[in-house]
Amino acid sequence: MDGTVTAQALGQAAHDLSLWGLFLQADWIVKSVMLGLLIASIWVWAIVFDKVTSLRRANKSADAFEDRFWSGGSLDDLYAKEGEEPSHPLAAVFGAAMREWRRSAGQGGMMGGAKERVERAMAVTIGREMERLERWMIFLASVGSVAPFIGLFGTVWGIMNSFAAIAGMQNTNLAVVAPGIAEALFATAIGLVAAIPAVLAYNKISTDLGRFAGRMESFATEFAAILSRQTEAAANDKAAPAASAAE
């Protein structure tokens, strides 16, 4: 009779199966797991918003810059407007190449290792800009892979406590078992809520970052070819009067 009364009383005490009730009734370790996963989930969404916004802004700025670059205007004028103080990654690549090209031109043009220095300057700039854009991507990958296991740890801990309480009361009534199991499984659910968006966002943003990196590398290759042609044309123009004078 006492066991029946105890089970009924416990069932009434643990009757609140709402999400807030499950959190309040959980063990302190399970609560810590839930809070940590909730914070990680909020951080994930903040990173996703920042990356999506940054990539959208970078692509929009790159579109406008390429329109101006291929419009046939002066490279020096474009450098003065955007290359000296670049506001987006593609302009930074352009500015790095122009600075190195001007130094090389002052030393006799893009001969010998000068062309390699320009290409290296653009490669270093691309790497630096991509490193900035990829910041916090490791966190997304870590949350996506680790969060389910952290939630599972909270579940296992909660179930252990539930079984210990059941053994102490020597009662397997469903009203006694269900609330504790629900509290434990709630931790796994929060882990999945944090992990699934992190994995999806990581895959999508990684693909977009790879495309943007390819775009900058393509621009660097084309720009290096343009600078090389301009240098060769300038060298030929200087050589023509000298040849005429010799004749």
C-alpha positions, -999 to 999 in steps of 0.1 A, spaced: 0 0 0 28 24 9 46 16 -24 14 24 -44 10 57 -26 46 66 -32 43 58 -69 11 79 -72 27 108 -54 58 106 -75 37 104 -107 19 136 -96 51 154 -88 66 144 -122 35 150 -141 48 181 -159 61 168 -192 64 202 -209 99 212 -222 104 236 -193 92 211 -168 115 184 -182 144 208 -179 136 218 -143 132 182 -131 164 170 -147 196 162 -128 221 191 -126 246 174 -149 218 169 -175 208 205 -170 244 215 -177 245 194 -209 212 210 -220 224 245 -213 257 239 -231 239 225 -262 214 254 -262 243 280 -261 261 261 -289 229 261 -310 225 298 -306 261 304 -315 257 282 -345 229 303 -358 248 335 -352 278 321 -372 255 310 -400 239 344 -402 273 361 -402 287 338 -429 257 340 -452 257 378 -449 295 381 -454 295 358 -485 265 376 -500 282 410 -495 315 397 -508 299 383 -540 279 415 -546 310 436 -542 330 413 -564 304 416 -591 305 454 -590 343 453 -590 346 430 -619 322 452 -639 345 482 -633 376 461 -639 365 448 -673 350 481 -684 383 490 -700 392 518 -676 426 527 -663 441 502 -639 458 530 -621 425 548 -616 409 517 -603 438 511 -579 435 546 -566 398 541 -559 397 506 -545 431 490 -545 449 512 -520 422 507 -492 403 476 -503 369 470 -488 363 435 -501 384 404 -509 387 408 -546 398 444 -543 424 432 -518 438 407 -544 439 434 -570 456 459 -547 483 434 -537 490 426 -574 492 463 -583 515 472 -555 539 444 -564 537 452 -601 545 489 -595 575 479 -574 587 456 -601 580 482 -629 602 506 -610 630 480 -611 629 473 -648 595 456 -654 581 422 -648 611 402 -659 627 373 -642 611 366 -607 589 397 -608 560 379 -623 563 352 -597 563 378 -570 531 393 -583 515 358 -584 528 350 -549 514 383 -536 480 375 -549 481 339 -536 491 351 -501 462 377 -502 437 350 -513 448 328 -484 445 356 -459 411 367 -471 398 331 -472 412 325 -437 391 355 -425 360 343 -443 364 307 -429 367 319 -393 345 298 -370 339 271 -396 357 246 -374 332 254 -347 303 245 -370 320 212 -379 327 204 -342 291 211 -331 278 190 -360 299 160 -350 301 163 -312 267 177 -302 248 143 -306 273 125 -284 271 152 -258 233 149 -258 237 111 -256 259 115 -226 231 136 -209 206 109 -218 227 81 -205 233 100 -172 196 108 -168 185 72 -175 211 59 -149 196 83 -123 161 71 -133 170 34 -129 187 42 -96 155 59 -84 133 30 -96 155 5 -78 154 25 -46 116 27 -47 113 -9 -60 84 2 -83 83 -1 -121 50 18 -125 50 37 -159 41 69 -140 74 65 -122 96 55 -152 82 77 -180 91 112 -166 127 103 -159 132 87 -193 116 117 -210 139 141 -191 169 120 -203 158 118 -239 153 156 -239 191 160 -238 195 139 -270 168 160 -287 186 192 -279 219 177 -292 202 169 -325 187 204 -327 222 218 -323 239 193 -346 216 191 -376 216 228 -386 254 229 -379 261 201 -404 238 215 -430 251 250 -427 287 237 -427 282 218 -460 264 247 -477 288 275 -465 319 253 -473 306 249 -508 300 286 -512 334 294 -498 351 270 -522 333 287 -551 344 322 -539 380 310 -535 379 296 -571 365 330 -583 394 349 -567 420 324 -581 405 328 -616 407 366 -613 443 364 -601 452 342 -630 436 365 -655 450 396 -639 485 382 -639 482 375 -676 470 411 -682 499 426 -663 523 403 -682 509 414 -716 511 451 -706 547 448 -695 557 430 -727 539 456 -748 557 484 -729 590 466 -734 583 463 -771 574 499 -774 607 509 -758 627 485 -780 612 498 -813 628 533 -812 661 518 -801 661 495 -831 652 523 -854 680 544 -841 705 516 -846 694 512 -882 
